[in-house]
């Protein structure tokens, strides 16, 4: 995984933890806050799920690239790796042309 994506995931995970930690510390009560109390934890959990999905997608794409018969040839070329290889093979969305050796 790329370092920029890793730092985004770390930042996102830290944000989720900060949100969950701050919820009990809230002291101001405003109209509608009861509704917000039920929504915020759900949003935090949704964010957590999304972060997990973002971690899984690059792993799955890398596995798909590794399973392709031309992956060793492509990744041996300078500048072709886990980001460019799937684009060339069009395995990122499963709708591309199948390339056979």
N, C-alpha and C positions, 0 to 999 in steps of 0.2 A: 504494500500500500504506500502511496506517496506521503511525504512528510506533511504537506499542506492539508491533505485529507485527514491525516492522523491528528494534527493540531486542532482541526475543526471538530473532530469527534471528541477529543479531550475537552475542548471548550464546551461543547454541547452537553457532555456528561456532567461537567462541573456545574453548568447552568441548571440542569435538572435537579441535582443535589441541593443547590442553593435555593431553588424554588421550594422544594419539599421541606427544607430546614426552616425557611422563613414563614411558611404558612401558620405554624402554631404561635409565632411571635407577634402576629398582627393584633393590634390593640384598638384600632379605630373601627367603629361600627357605623356603617352607612346603609341607607335603604338599598335593598337588593343584595346585601353582603351574604345572606344565607344561601342565595342562589349561587353566588360566586364561590362560596365555600365548597359547593358540590361540583362546580365546573373546573376549578383550578387543579385539583388533584387528577382529574380525568385528562386535562390537557397535559399535565406533567407526565402522566403515564403514556399518552400518545406520543409525546416527544421522545420518551425513552425507547418506545417501540420503533419509531422512525430511525433513531440513532443506531439501533441494533440492525435494522434492515440495511442502512447505509454501510455498516461494517460487513455484512454478508454478501452484498452484491459484488464488490471487487473480488472476493474470494471465489464466488461462483463463476465469474467471467474468466478468472485466471485458470480455474479447473477446466472450463470449456475449451479454452485455448490449448491447454496442455493435452487434452484428449483429441484434438484435431490432428489428422495425419501430417499436415504441413507445418505444424507449430515449431518443430525443431529447425526447419529450414528458415522460417520467417524470423524466429528469435535469434538466429545466428547472424542476421544482417544488422549492421550498425544502425541504431536509431529505432529498431523495431523491438518492441517489448510488450508488456501486458496492456499498455494503453493503445498502442498502434496496431498490434497484431489482430485483436478482435475486430477492429474497424476494417482491416483489409480482408478478413475472412467473413465479415458480416455475421459473426456469431453473437453479436451484442443483443440483437433483438429476435434472432431466429427466423427472419424473413428474407435473408440474403440468398444469393446463388450458392449452391453447394459446389465447392471446388474439390475435385478429386485428383490425387496424384497420378 
